[in-house]
Amino acid sequence: MDRKLSATFSYKILDCSPDGWARVEFIHDTLGRLTHPRVFIPLNHSAEEQRGAIVMQFPAKSFHLRYLEMLAQEQGPLAPSSMEGSFTYRIDRPMEDPIGLPMETPKV
């Protein structure tokens, strides 16, 4: 890819029933638009909580598949960088991360 892929997505509520189920279109400037047919929006909550509910139901896997398809078209088929590798794992301490990275994920 020649340019950096934007991390910004937007959404548009296409229609919403009185019980909170909506059809929502998620939009990305490069990856296009995807319509999610059943997104629940808690209508009796604040605008920020409603926005959070929509974002939590974002179809990330579908957009990721589109991204991989776009990469494959530009660069050819994707493949692992190496077919073999090694790592250390303390069998007596299973809660330690096998590759030494923090186990906590950053909050968004």
Secondary structure as the mmCIF struct_conf table of DSSP 4:
data_model
#
loop_
_struct_conf.conf_type_id
_struct_conf.id
_struct_conf.beg_label_comp_id
_struct_conf.beg_label_asym_id
_struct_conf.beg_label_seq_id
_struct_conf.end_label_comp_id
_struct_conf.end_label_asym_id
_struct_conf.end_label_seq_id
BEND BEND1 ARG A 3 ARG A 3
HELX_LH_PP_P HELX_LH_PP_P1 LYS A 4 SER A 6
STRN STRN1 SER A 10 CYS A 16
TURN_TY1_P TURN_TY1_P1 PRO A 18 ASP A 19
BEND BEND2 GLY A 20 GLY A 20
STRN STRN2 TRP A 21 HIS A 28
TURN_TY1_P TURN_TY1_P2 ASP A 29 LEU A 31
STRN STRN3 GLY A 32 PHE A 40
TURN_TY1_P TURN_TY1_P3 LEU A 43 ASN A 44
BEND BEND3 HIS A 45 HIS A 45
HELX_RH_AL_P HELX_RH_AL_P1 ALA A 47 MET A 56
TURN_TY1_P TURN_TY1_P4 GLN A 57 GLN A 57
HELX_RH_AL_P HELX_RH_AL_P2 ALA A 60 GLN A 75
BEND BEND4 PRO A 77 PRO A 77
BEND BEND5 SER A 81 SER A 81
BEND BEND6 MET A 83 MET A 83
TURN_TY1_P TURN_TY1_P5 ILE A 91 ASP A 92
TURN_TY1_P TURN_TY1_P6 PRO A 94 MET A 95
BEND BEND7 GLU A 96 GLU A 96
TURN_TY1_P TURN_TY1_P7 PRO A 98 ILE A 99
BEND BEND8 GLY A 100 GLY A 100
BEND BEND9 MET A 103 GLU A 104
HELX_LH_PP_P HELX_LH_PP_P2 THR A 105 LYS A 107
#
